[in-house]
């Protein structure tokens, strides 16, 4: 069965430091890939998506992600963390079809230290 | 702004007392999803509608039902809530017809507590 692995359930960085959140998928067929962010007591907000166009995808809030087929990865990065980036981040994949269901990773909680 | 709206944001019910959560959308999307999310976990898909076609996940308890009277509204009914049903319930929509390349748009969720 297809799956999504997010390495590190909790990542802590200092304000201004690089943010790197890892995501790997298990499939020989490249899926559609998404990163979502969830702030406390809110729903999921789309950060960015990869749908077979450019492999480097820019999203909102200064985040970007690079699709690497050879590594089956779609890691999320931001050059300089802000306190407001503290949240839960979910990587998700879809393999198309009429339902377009998402397969989620378990999430990574990002903490930002002042 | 077009959006997905869930009401209420917080719902408290008694053990065994039926409860209904609602979701509305102004995006005119044909697919609507209901997820259950427990603390520090990923959302778990309960079921979804593709237009009027209902699709139940195999492991969704019979206690959970859904209705979609029209494109804009979708309801989640929990017939006899147990303590294990306390969670955040998220509604999401997706447009674009066939294919999974369009993202899902989420509401802010309803947090359900069981007394």
Interface residues (C-beta under 8 A of the other chain):
Chain A: X9 X31 X32 X34 X36 X41 X42 X43 X44 X45 X46 X49 X51 X52 X90 X94 X95 X96 X97 X98 X99 X100 X101 X102 X104 X105 X106 X107 X109
Chain B: X4 X6 X31 X40 X41 X42 X43 X45 X48 X50 X55 X88 X90 X92 X94 X96 X97 X98 X99 X100 X101 X102 X103 X104 X105 X106 X107 X108 X109 X111
